[in-house]
Structures are given as structure tokens and as C-alpha cells.
Amino acid sequence: MRVRIEGRTAREVVSSIERAVQSGRLAPSAVVPSVRSLAAELKISSATVAAAYRELRNRGVLIGSVGRDTRVSPRPPLASRAGDRLPEGVRDVSDGNPDPRLLPSLTDAAHRCGFEQYRYGDVTMMPELVRLARGQFTGFGLGEDEVCFVSGAMDGVERVLSGRLKPGDAVCVEDPCYTGVLDLVRMLGLRPVPVAVDDRGPVPGALREALQTRPGACVVTPRAHNPTGAALDEGRAAELRRVLKRHPDVLVVENDHAGATAGAGYHSLAPGRASWAVIRSVSKSLGPDLRFSFVAGDAMTISRVEGRQRMAAGWVSHVLQRLVHQLLSDRGVQRLVAEAEQTYADRRSGFVDALAGHGVPAMGRSGMNVLVPVAEEVQTVRLLRDRGWLVRAGEPHRLQSPPFVRVTVASLQPADIRELAAHFGAVLHPTRRSRLA
């Protein structure tokens, strides 16, 4: 049933659509009426509806382009309590979470911390954590004014981009892209420009073409790319640095979200650039609820990030800073992180190999996700759900790239890997004989 949209002014149309999205009456990716048809229905001018749609696109609520339907964003920036509940007996391998059994105990770490009260005007960053942070970025030779702390990777990306760019500016993003980056770019009113990705990261020719749009920034995932698992090697990184060298004013932002659990070495595009930032989260290694990331960058970029932070949250809690310092300094935790990195690598490669045994190609060079190309995302998700597995459709990640589904392998045991791979084989190659049939 079509959702009723109301309003006589652009502001009223915007509010009506936002209420429909927030309530769940307009679902993510739902098509909204064309400008002309909605104007005729509401008996208002097309210019009024176009202004409303333009504002909603600038906010990231709607997406669309010339010649294509206008839709609700796959992940609109509106909190909604509506949503599908996971059916009983269905296992979620779509969520992107690390294995909780490979995360350190926060209780044990907290018991070893000595917490103190900090007041307004006190130093906002623990000196010992600053020293540890500078050690996290060996090879950069960071000064104390070239590192800061933020509340998670996306908080860092948002502060870096909004401190430099304005609505309407173009931003090069990987395609497919992590949904958090894509949604954030849209929410800030920026224009995403797709850059194709293979298993070694952004394709140099695609980046060269995207840079012709004169973007203000380029956001790259150097390893554990979500959703493809791509990772830069030094050869590819050197190629990309040469391409970027012809565009010295472009801000390069690296989202190194997986850090030490990535399962691949770190190769940066930032060396030699005037404006750059590298954001390294602890969510995959220490736990998603630790909303904490290091940010390294040139002094002006870091100053802008800290300045915007002070006008909003103020600083990252010293309770959190002390807990992160305690965890990263603990040798037992360091061993656990190394074990997690190897375990994710084993599960990832094991799943890719198991899929290959059923004639199903896949990507998964690093990280904890595996991408499986498919002809029809919705049908594949439905058929696998009927067999007890919830996988993630690729649509929210894609701009121009072909369809796929994503599987998070972080918590899969060997028996799970064999079973899920067999189900993929049965769903994608139904005419072949399956041991599960």
C-alpha cells in the first residue's frame, strides 16, 4: 500500500517523509513518487516538491539521480524502532561483529585501572596514551599535535570531512563501500564518486577517472575492506600514491578500522601529502562498545578535528582512555589480539575455499567478511534465510558495482563453514546435486 505524503510547503513535505521513514511506513530503499506525480497529488508546484527532495537528499534521507527512481536511503540517518525481528532458528552472519570469545575482558581491565576525576580545563588527552598512539603509527614520525582521540571510526571520518569540506563537494569513495562511510557522506550533503575495487584495493585507473571530478577528499580502507575484504599491498599503494600525487590538494582519509586484527599489513597512501588523516579503531580488537579511535594526520587536520570536538562532546572520557591504555598495554591482551587475527584469517580462507568447492567464487583477502557475487540479492538473501542463515544484501554498499551478498565469518566454526558453503552451493547452483538436498 502506498504511503501517504502530505504538505503544502517544501518544509511540510520534508517533515511528512521523515515521519514516514522514522515510523517505518517508508522502508529503507523504498521508492518515493516522482516530483511531478507528487506535485499533482498534493496540488502544489513541482518546484516545491523538488526543493523538498533536494533537502532530503542533502540530509542523506533520499538517494537518486537523473533517470533513476528516487528512493529512501538503504540506511537513512533517522532512528527508527521499526525493523524485522530475526526468526527463531535463523543465524545472523550479516552483522559484522567480531567473535566475542576473542575479545578481552573489560571487567578484568577495569579492575586494574586507577580512575580519577577530571574537570573542565584539565588536559583532555592522557600523555601516556598519546605516546602509545604515536607508537601505533610507526613510520609517520608524528608530533604530539598530529594525533588525537575520537569516539569511534565514523566519528573520526565525520569530523575530518566536515572540518574540510562543504555540502556539494565531491568525495571519492570505494565501490562497493562500507555503508557507514557512504551514509555519512550523504548525510553531510557531499557527493560520493565511486572508485572500483578489486582484491588489492582501489583500482588505479578508476581512481584516476574519479579524481577528474575535482573531489575535496578521497576515503580509502587500506585493509579489511568492508565488504570485499580487499587489502592494499605495497605495489598497489605505490601506484595509487602516484595517481594522487597529481592532485596535491585532495584530502586523503584512511579508515583503518580493523587495525591489528585485519590479517594484512598496513600500506598507507598518506606519506608526502599535505592533508591527510588515518583513523584506527579498537572496535574489532577490543570490542565494539569501546567507542574509541586514534586519529593521526597533518597538524591542521588534527587541529580542526579537536576544535570541532571541543565545541560538541568536549573530549573522549578519561575513563575510556585509561581503559583503552590498560588493554593495549597488557601482554595477555596483545596475545589475544594476535590469536584473533589468525583465527579470522583461518575462518575467512576456510570459507572461501569451502565455497570454491561448491563452485561459488568469493572475495575475502583480509578482515572478517567475505563477499559472494550473486545475480539476485533479494532472492539469495530470502533463500538462505529459509535455510537458517541471514546474510547481508550488497545494495546498501553499492553505487555502480554489481550485486553481491556479504557474510561475516568471525564467529563461524569449521562445521558452520562447511554447512553454510553447502547451502550457498544449493541456492546459487540449484540444478547441481547437493549433499543437503
Steps between C-alpha positions, in 0.01 A plus 500: 500500500632842403603724790315831521725807475355836605596866489448834329853633541841341447557490875169321558578242228844442656344447844235265363757278328732500802210394727415218259863380498537531878180303564597226256209570263760593237756222510868532407544492119127562443421700186330836558273667240657700222511877538229549242261236635531615862451863398183405313374293793560779754391775258822695552774606262768261376759750623372457857529121487841523330622729780376251761667206327823700462508572873434135582781391267733751664411347838558148370137393547433457126731390221459516123638648182378614161318221318465282812231459764531706815517268800537502873867446586581138593611638840333839551635719785177473696469278805211257469374231735338319207680203354490128434558270792730207432285185475570221742755257364660748261866581561618853430820513294425848371590714800874567457577424865823348631487169685422586866717205607800682349443828684672586829318528832409863568425415863851367561654804331283742699606337828863573411434865419536790741223743407511864600264794466584743220354850484435767241828656398711191575715342229260322264733220383698269730873553424575127532225418248633769264841330515337163432304653211814639338645149520191367321606694190864405460661652195300822511724676753200663665526805720270542798283738297448238228292250696170515689221273629139472379194290582531228238604482136191668353524783753852555372401487132215745562718750686778480240265549204277765653803698615622532141207463257169672439166364371513429129870408497595172335664218697663194343375183670561135430231311310379289665547704814452460874144616561604721791726705273245519218217600735719757673607659172136534398393631841763775478356605164812386315498328162645145493710420192550122456842338464501133399671252734672168440661275761804733518290809573399798283578450131752768387323573170166538677654737755663701221161541333322588825756769578397682182186607689727719718403346834587658831590167660563131434397242763686169483500181708862376489419147623204292621286687250132465577336327316761352260786413735740683267841608632765724351843355436805722454486474121138617481558767766792639299284512184225686685747744655624585149144563383426718802825694462346686207227626735687646798198688639289188552461396864580129538309325780589142592249303704719230654208370705626145560853591604692208646226244423496574124715205398700710253784749524438874506599697188413868507417754231568791735882545494604824334153654492416842640154400627436153633348300783521138610228376735567179692223353712520249786147364436609179327790424735371613841122515443237706315370659821834672552412802287861604454734567208840657450530765230836592350533776244662824400496763772224713342266204447551386860444855625169516314391163639584602857340840454169353384515242778546767767192685376289183526592204725802684643734202526509121511435385856815442707330188640495361147851623423641330809317177421632498140853570623479215750375255237753594231788483750404154629710219349221250549267721297769542235523120469119476476491760221768305309296181549188679371683618189612146417162347582314744274750429222445124537120534501502741209725286278320186612166640390633626166651156435179323605295718265741425217438131561134564415583705193432833672761777451562744785726783620658516845866595512493660846269593786200299616263528203468303177326635188308258279391626154137413419254572220211594731566632850144494636433146383834372632442659842149351515605149397787492747273635773259214428797268561585663834757764408467880489754655261532866407381628162754710315268782394580740789870472409468551124506800268579342162650164596315173422280309749639290783431382853735531796572243768669577832714195579645619832305255718465207260635165612628241245166312499314829445728587211437167327124521550464862386718443193285201405186711537652766273574231244143371515351851469728633227525176302162331558537268201813346649472207731542603868577293806238715679221419253 
